[in-house]
Amino acid sequence: MNRREDERFAVNTAPMANVTAYMERAIALAGAVPDGAPSAESLQRVGVVGAGTMGRGIALAFANKGRTVTIVDPSEKALADARAHIDRLTERQVMKGRISQAQAAAVLELFTFSPEMGALSQVDIVIEAVPEVLALKQKVLAELSRICGPNTILASNTSTLDIDAIADATDAPERVIGTHFFVPAQVNKLLELIPAKATSAAVLGQVLALANVLGKQAVVARNVDGFIGNRLFDRFHQEAMYLLEEGATPQAVDAALEAWGMAIGPLRALDLVGNDIPWGVRVQRAKANPSLVQPRIGDALCEAGFFGQKTGKGWYLYDAESPRGRGYDGIIKLLEATSSSLGITRREISADEIVSRCILALIREAYALLGEGVAARATDVDMVYVTGYGFPAQHGGPFALAKAIGLARVVTLAGYYGEISGKAGSVWRVPDTLIAAAKRKEEA
């Protein structure tokens, strides 16, 4: 693979001619409710535990569809803030002419706020939206399984945690299901559903039907770390960090990918979310598997206290002059020191290589998780990444783009990037599903 051929990657990622039809089919397949599944009519009373950003959004998503909602949080301040936030968002809808003042009043009438878990004893479905800590979610779901009625669906809004471990902590694991909403939950149409091993078919069917009522595009994912969406997102920003260790800057990485079509670059996204959140996940993964290959630079950033917008520093510096962030000397020094500690001689990295490696990393991971049965269909993966993670719709998602590029070329590039990054046997190992798909294409 010579340099000239490598730089032709971006030219070969033209949009698919039939991408609109492809995505319409992906959405239709994802939202399908199994024949004979129970309806969502019986799920009228909704409980939400946690009055933070995610809890407020989930609650508003239900109220906007006429469900009564009880929000529970032990903090009176959090409840007051949630009430004020929901009032503001609803009034904004009136100001934009999307709903009338009477409709807004009707929505707000559906809310109840309480510091007591006992207020949820009569709900039909309850969603916990507490911080992403396994022990905390287990404690909350266990309490809910005792407080709520025998038919209440117990849902956990988690983006990475083990749903089986959460379900097993309750008295009714058959009623537990993972519901991964995306911010802002009242707007974003994506919803990942993660059944536990014990989750009943009736519960899964009802929640699928409820997703349709909410106007969500629901995808069922197998219970693995990160499910579909965050499994791909993790690999995407992991490759971005490897590029930083090898010589790229945050501005170069984000600019290249945003110019290619991503809604937001991976490093800007991490600063927005908070670098400490994926850092905590990486620390837990390292404890579980010390041999796991992970980038060093993200940990070094957080060890320095640079969590992103919340601390004023992350991959970018945030202040009154640059509220959207700018480069600064501190991050360059951190990059250089980290590369030196890893024995890496920094080099110039082109925009073509940045795009090629990050997008090929996504494609490679997509084929790996399909082979592991994390997703049922390639279209599910494409729909998740286009809908929830800012992947340019004109490319139709990782699988659709792989076919447009050519599967044989994808295999060759994945092998090449494994060699130049020194990670051919780990994150760049070409999955059997990708090799087999490329072979079938050649034989067709």
C-alpha positions in Angstrom: 0.0 0.0 0.0 1.8 3.2 -1.1 1.1 6.7 0.2 -0.7 7.8 -3.0 -3.2 4.9 -2.9 -3.8 5.6 0.8 -4.7 9.2 0.1 -7.3 8.2 -2.5 -9.5 6.9 0.3 -11.5 10.1 0.7 -12.2 10.3 -3.0 -13.7 6.8 -3.0 -16.3 7.6 -0.3 -19.0 9.0 -2.6 -22.5 8.8 -1.3 -24.6 5.8 -2.2 -27.1 6.4 -5.0 -29.9 4.8 -3.1 -29.0 5.8 0.4 -32.5 7.3 1.1 -34.2 4.0 0.3 -31.6 2.1 2.3 -32.1 4.2 5.4 -35.9 4.1 5.1 -35.7 0.3 5.1 -33.3 0.3 8.0 -35.7 2.5 10.1 -38.7 0.3 9.2 -36.9 -2.9 10.1 -35.6 -1.4 13.4 -39.1 -0.2 14.5 -41.0 -3.4 13.7 -43.0 -4.9 16.5 -43.3 -8.7 16.5 -46.6 -10.1 15.4 -48.8 -10.9 18.5 -46.8 -8.7 20.8 -48.8 -6.9 23.5 -49.6 -3.3 22.8 -48.4 -0.3 24.9 -52.0 0.8 25.8 -51.6 -0.5 29.3 -48.4 1.6 29.9 -50.0 4.9 30.8 -48.4 5.7 34.1 -44.7 6.3 33.9 -42.1 6.7 36.6 -38.6 8.2 36.2 -35.9 7.9 38.9 -33.4 10.7 38.6 -34.1 14.4 37.9 -30.9 15.1 35.9 -30.5 15.9 32.3 -31.4 12.4 31.0 -34.3 11.9 33.5 -35.9 15.2 32.5 -35.6 14.4 28.8 -37.1 10.9 29.2 -39.9 12.3 31.3 -40.8 14.9 28.8 -40.7 12.4 25.9 -43.5 10.4 27.7 -45.5 13.5 28.7 -45.4 14.8 25.2 -47.3 11.6 24.2 -49.9 11.9 26.9 -48.5 9.7 29.5 -48.6 10.7 33.2 -45.1 11.0 34.7 -43.8 10.9 38.2 -40.2 12.0 38.6 -38.5 10.9 41.8 -35.2 12.3 43.1 -34.1 12.5 46.8 -32.8 16.0 46.1 -35.5 18.7 46.4 -33.2 21.1 44.5 -32.9 18.6 41.7 -36.6 18.3 41.5 -37.1 22.0 41.5 -34.5 22.4 38.8 -36.2 19.7 36.7 -39.6 21.3 37.1 -38.2 24.7 36.0 -36.3 23.1 33.1 -39.4 21.2 31.8 -41.4 24.5 32.1 -38.8 26.3 30.0 -38.6 23.7 27.3 -42.4 23.5 27.0 -42.8 27.3 26.9 -40.1 27.3 24.2 -42.3 25.0 22.1 -45.1 27.5 22.5 -42.9 30.4 21.4 -41.8 28.5 18.3 -45.4 27.8 17.4 -45.2 24.1 17.7 -47.8 23.8 20.4 -50.5 26.0 21.8 -50.6 27.5 25.3 -53.4 25.1 26.1 -51.4 22.1 24.9 -48.4 23.2 27.0 -50.6 23.5 30.1 -52.0 20.0 29.4 -48.5 18.5 29.2 -47.3 20.2 32.4 -50.4 18.9 34.2 -49.2 15.3 33.6 -46.1 15.7 35.8 -45.7 14.9 39.5 -42.5 15.4 41.4 -41.5 13.5 44.6 -38.5 12.8 46.8 -40.0 9.4 47.8 -39.6 6.2 45.9 -43.0 5.1 47.3 -44.6 7.5 44.9 -43.9 5.0 42.1 -45.9 2.1 43.6 -48.7 2.4 41.0 -46.8 3.1 37.8 -46.9 0.8 34.8 -43.3 1.3 33.7 -40.4 2.9 35.6 -37.1 4.0 34.1 -34.1 4.7 36.3 -31.9 7.5 35.0 -29.3 7.7 37.9 -25.6 8.0 37.3 -23.8 5.3 35.3 -22.6 3.3 38.4 -23.5 -0.4 38.5 -23.9 -0.7 42.2 -26.2 2.3 42.3 -28.4 1.1 39.5 -28.6 -2.3 41.1 -29.7 -0.8 44.4 -32.3 1.4 42.7 -33.8 -1.4 40.6 -33.8 -3.8 43.5 -35.8 -1.3 45.5 -38.2 -0.6 42.6 -38.8 -4.4 42.2 -40.1 -4.4 45.8 -42.1 -1.1 45.7 -43.8 -1.4 42.3 -46.7 -3.7 41.4 -46.1 -7.2 40.0 -46.7 -6.2 36.4 -44.6 -3.0 36.4 -41.8 -3.0 33.7 -38.4 -2.1 35.3 -36.2 -0.3 32.9 -32.6 0.8 33.3 -31.3 3.7 31.2 -27.7 2.6 30.8 -25.2 3.1 28.0 -22.6 0.5 28.9 -23.5 -1.5 32.0 -24.3 -5.2 32.3 -28.1 -5.5 32.2 -27.9 -9.1 33.5 -26.1 -7.9 36.6 -28.7 -5.2 37.1 -31.6 -7.7 36.5 -30.2 -10.3 38.8 -30.1 -7.8 41.7 -34.0 -7.5 41.6 -36.8 -9.8 42.7 -38.2 -9.8 39.2 -35.5 -10.1 36.5 -38.0 -11.1 33.9 -39.5 -7.6 34.1 -36.1 -5.8 33.7 -34.9 -4.3 30.4 -32.2 -1.9 29.3 -33.5 1.3 27.6 -30.7 3.4 26.3 -32.1 6.8 25.5 -30.0 9.5 23.7 -29.6 13.1 24.6 -31.9 15.1 24.3 -34.2 12.2 25.0 -37.4 14.2 24.2 -36.0 14.9 20.7 -33.5 12.2 19.6 -35.3 9.4 17.9 -32.9 6.6 18.7 -33.6 4.1 21.4 -31.4 1.0 22.1 -33.3 -1.8 23.9 -31.2 -4.4 25.7 -33.0 -7.4 27.1 -31.4 -9.3 29.9 -31.3 -13.1 29.7 -34.3 -13.3 31.9 -36.4 -10.6 30.2 -39.7 -12.0 29.1 -40.7 -11.8 25.4 -43.9 -9.9 26.5 -41.9 -7.2 28.2 -39.6 -6.7 25.1 -42.7 -6.6 22.9 -44.4 -4.1 25.0 -41.4 -1.8 25.2 -41.0 -2.0 21.4 -44.6 -1.0 21.0 -44.1 1.8 23.5 -41.0 3.0 21.5 -43.3 3.4 18.5 -45.8 5.4 20.5 -42.9 7.7 21.5 -41.8 8.1 17.9 -38.5 6.3 18.6 -36.5 4.2 16.2 -35.8 1.2 18.4 -33.0 -1.3 17.9 -32.5 -4.4 20.0 -28.9 -5.0 21.1 -27.3 -7.9 22.8 -26.0 -7.3 26.3 -22.3 -6.5 25.9 -20.2 -3.6 27.0 -21.3 -0.5 25.0 -24.1 -2.3 23.2 -24.2 -1.2 19.6 -23.8 2.6 19.6 -21.2 3.1 22.3 -19.2 0.1 21.2 -18.7 1.9 17.9 -18.3 5.3 19.4 -15.6 4.0 21.8 -13.6 2.6 18.8 -14.0 5.8 16.8 -12.6 8.1 19.5 -10.0 5.4 20.4 -8.6 5.7 16.9 -8.7 9.5 17.1 -6.6 9.3 20.3 -4.1 6.9 18.7 -3.7 9.5 15.9 -3.0 12.1 18.6 -0.3 9.9 20.1 1.3 9.4 16.7 1.5 13.1 15.8 -1.9 14.7 15.0 -3.5 17.6 17.0 -7.1 17.7 18.2 -7.9 20.5 15.8 -6.5 18.5 12.8 -8.5 15.4 13.8 -11.8 17.2 14.3 -11.4 19.4 11.3 -10.8 16.5 9.0 -13.7 14.5 10.2 -16.1 17.4 10.3 -15.1 18.4 6.7 -15.8 14.8 5.7 -19.3 15.0 7.1 -19.4 14.1 10.8 -21.7 16.4 12.7 -19.1 16.8 15.4 -15.5 15.7 15.7 -14.7 13.0 18.2 -12.6 15.2 20.5 -15.1 18.0 20.5 -17.7 15.5 21.4 -15.6 14.1 24.3 -15.1 17.6 25.6 -18.8 18.2 25.5 -19.7 14.9 27.2 -16.9 15.1 29.7 -13.6 13.2 29.2 -13.9 11.8 32.8 -16.9 9.7 31.8 -15.2 7.5 29.2 -12.0 7.6 31.4 -14.0 5.9 34.2 -15.1 3.3 31.8 -11.5 2.7 30.6 -10.3 2.4 34.2 -12.9 -0.3 34.9 -12.1 -2.2 31.7 -8.4 -2.1 32.6 -9.1 -3.6 36.1 -11.2 -6.4 34.5 -8.6 -7.0 31.7 -5.1 -5.6 32.4 -3.9 -6.8 29.0 -6.5 -4.7 27.2 -5.0 -2.3 24.6 -6.2 1.3 25.2 -4.8 4.7 24.3 -2.7 6.4 26.9 -3.4 10.0 26.0 -7.0 10.1 27.1 -6.0 8.9 30.6 -3.1 11.4 30.8 -5.6 14.2 29.9 -7.9 13.3 32.7 -5.1 12.7 35.2 -4.2 16.3 34.6 -7.8 17.3 35.4 -8.7 18.4 31.9 -12.2 17.0 31.7 -13.5 19.3 28.9 -16.0 22.1 29.0 -17.0 21.4 32.6 -13.4 22.3 33.7 -12.6 24.9 31.1 -9.9 22.6 29.6 -9.9 19.4 27.7 -8.8 18.8 24.2 -9.5 22.5 23.8 -9.4 25.5 26.1 -12.7 27.2 26.9 -13.0 30.8 28.2 -14.9 34.0 27.5 -12.9 34.6 24.3 -13.4 31.1 23.0 -16.6 29.6 24.5 -16.5 26.9 21.7 -12.9 26.0 22.4 -9.4 26.7 21.0 -6.0 25.1 20.9 -3.6 25.8 23.7 0.1 25.2 24.6 -0.9 22.8 27.5 -2.4 20.2 25.2 0.5 20.3 22.8 2.9 19.7 25.7 0.8 16.9 27.0 0.7 15.2 23.5 4.5 15.5 23.2 5.1 14.1 26.6 2.8 11.2 26.1 4.2 10.3 22.7 7.7 10.4 24.3 6.7 8.2 27.2 5.4 5.7 24.7 8.5 5.8 22.6 6.7 7.3 19.6 8.3 9.8 17.2 5.6 12.2 16.3 5.0 12.7 12.5 2.8 14.8 10.2 -0.5 13.0 9.6 -2.7 14.0 6.6 -6.4 14.8 6.7 -6.9 11.8 4.4 -5.2 9.4 6.8 -7.2 10.8 9.8 -10.5 10.3 8.0 -9.5 6.9 6.5 -8.3 5.5 9.8 -11.2 6.7 11.9 -13.9 5.6 9.5 -12.2 2.3 8.7 -12.0 1.7 12.5 -15.8 2.2 12.6 -16.4 -0.2 9.7 -14.0 -2.8 11.2 -15.8 -2.7 14.6 -19.2 -2.8 12.9 -18.3 -6.1 11.2 -16.9 -7.5 14.5 -20.0 -6.8 16.5 -22.3 -8.2 13.8 -20.2 -11.4 13.9 -20.6 -11.5 17.7 -24.4 -11.2 17.4 -24.5 -7.8 19.2 -26.8 -6.6 16.4 -29.3 -8.7 14.5 -28.8 -6.8 11.2 -26.3 -4.6 9.4 -29.1 -2.1 8.9 -29.6 -1.8 12.6 -26.0 -0.8 13.1 -26.2 1.8 10.3 -29.4 3.2 11.6 -27.9 3.5 15.1 -24.8 5.4 14.0 -26.6 7.7 11.6 -29.4 8.5 14.0 -27.5 8.8 17.3 -23.9 9.6 16.6 -23.8 12.2 13.8 -22.5 9.9 11.0 -23.3 11.6 7.7 -26.6 10.3 6.4 -25.5 10.6 2.8 -23.1 7.7 3.5 -25.7 5.5 5.0 -23.8 4.2 8.0 -20.6 2.0 8.4 -22.0 -1.1 6.5 -23.4 0.9 3.6 -20.2 2.9 3.3 -18.1 -0.3 3.3 -20.0 -1.6 0.3 -19.6 1.7 -1.5 -15.8 1.7 -0.9 -15.5 -2.0 -1.8 -15.1 -4.7 0.8 -11.8 -6.0 -0.6 -10.3 -2.5 -0.3 -11.7 -2.2 3.3 -9.9 -5.5 4.2 -6.6 -4.2 2.6 -6.8 -0.8 4.3 -7.6 -2.4 7.7 -4.5 -4.6 7.4 -2.4 -1.7 6.3 -3.5 0.5 9.3 -2.9 -2.4 11.6 0.7 -2.5 10.3 1.5 1.2 10.5 -0.1 1.6 13.9 1.5 -1.5 15.4 -1.9 -2.8 16.4 -2.6 -5.5 13.8 -3.2 -8.1 16.4 -5.6 -6.1 18.5 -7.9 -3.3 17.5 -7.1 -3.7 13.8 -7.4 -7.4 13.6 -9.7 -8.0 10.6 -12.8 -9.9 11.8 -13.8 -13.1 10.1 -17.2 -11.6 9.1 -15.5 -8.9 7.1 -13.1 -11.3 5.4 -16.0 -13.6 4.5 -18.2 -10.8 3.2 -15.3 -9.6 1.0 -14.8 -13.1 -0.3 -18.5 -13.5 -1.1 -18.5 -10.2 -3.0 -15.6 -11.4 -5.1 -17.3 -14.6 -5.9 -20.6 -13.0 -6.8 
